[in-house]
Amino acid sequence: MAKDFRGQVAYITGGASGMGRGMAIAFARAGMKVAIADLREDALEETVAACALSGLDITPIKLDVTDRAAWGVALDEAERRLGPVQVLVNNAGVGLTAMMRDMTYKDWDFSMGVNFGGVLNGLMTILPRMLDRGSGGHLVVTSSTAGLTAVNGAAAYCAAKFAVTGLMEALAGELAGTGIDVSIFCPGPVQTDIGRNLDRVRPDHLRNEQALQDPISPDGQAGQSLFMTPEEVGQRVLAGLQRRDLYILSHPEFAEGMRARSEALARAVPEEPRNEARAALLKQYGTLLLNPVYSMQKPVTFG
């Protein structure tokens, strides 16, 4: 039975553009009360105005996801205006891609601070509230296909996205039986401004003197035109939440890469008899390799 989100309050970071905006539209059309948080006030205003023309009421909240103290203030504001947040979407991210040999510590601190630190800050702020209320909820993170299969030229991005994937998998196991669901959204290429917004959201103290070369993003509109639209992404995420999917993947074109990684891992397992006593001990202590959350994912057909 599909999970019903009508009337529930959703809080989406990075919600003023791209995938966050697509999710906000899909959620609002499904009857949810939606707050979008973003660092860019002009983008917040533009998104709220555009949604209003379509009859959608979206609540804007200014937030720098790397600011831990600001998270509590922003969440308090959203809950004062809309009620308790039941769905948190940690979506804010920066698409810093470069060859590792060319990167500085400033690049790493910026990328990890937003892509991983922003997620951690959101979870640490809202999870105690959800548990104390005892009424369930849904925690969502935007990881990436680059959080499941590595991409050359995107070491910092992959490191953060692999980290949030592992974080959410572990959290799903911890929250089993609490009524709080966990979903990991791993999109492929989407028509967003994640790369072009880098300079707008990068703080001065983390800027380099010379710009990095992006070795992987397609040039011009020819490549971008083949990317998925944010509106379709929003619908796919909503469908995944309704199904209570642990993993929400958007692009069937990445199936071969996923299988290649899984097969490489399987080939690396030593071909020797299992130590059954050790296996029983590992299961007792809940090792990730035996984590029951992996059985939560059901086959998916979209459309």
FENSULDA-V459681 format. One record per pair of residues at least 24 apart in sequence whose C-alpha atoms are under 6 Angstrom apart, sorted by sequence separation. I is the first residue (numbers start at 1). GAP is how many residues later the second one is. If there is no record, write none. Layout:
BEGIN
I,GAP
I,GAP
END
This chain:
BEGIN
7,24
8,24
9,24
10,24
11,24
12,24
13,24
14,24
34,24
35,24
36,24
37,24
38,24
39,24
6,25
7,25
9,25
11,25
35,25
36,25
37,25
38,25
39,25
6,26
37,26
16,27
16,28
90,29
16,31
191,36
190,37
189,38
190,38
191,38
190,39
145,41
138,42
140,42
143,42
144,42
145,42
136,43
137,43
138,43
139,43
140,43
141,43
142,43
143,43
144,43
145,43
116,44
136,44
138,44
140,44
141,44
115,45
66,48
112,48
87,50
91,50
86,51
87,51
88,51
89,51
90,51
91,51
246,51
66,52
87,52
88,52
89,52
245,52
65,53
68,53
99,54
98,55
98,56
97,57
183,62
184,62
185,62
187,62
183,63
184,63
185,63
186,63
187,63
188,63
183,64
184,64
10,75
9,76
9,77
10,77
11,77
12,77
13,77
14,77
10,78
13,78
14,78
13,79
95,99
94,100
95,100
106,100
98,116
97,117
173,120
18,174
22,208
26,208
22,209
26,209
19,211
23,211
18,212
22,212
3,239
2,240
2,241
END
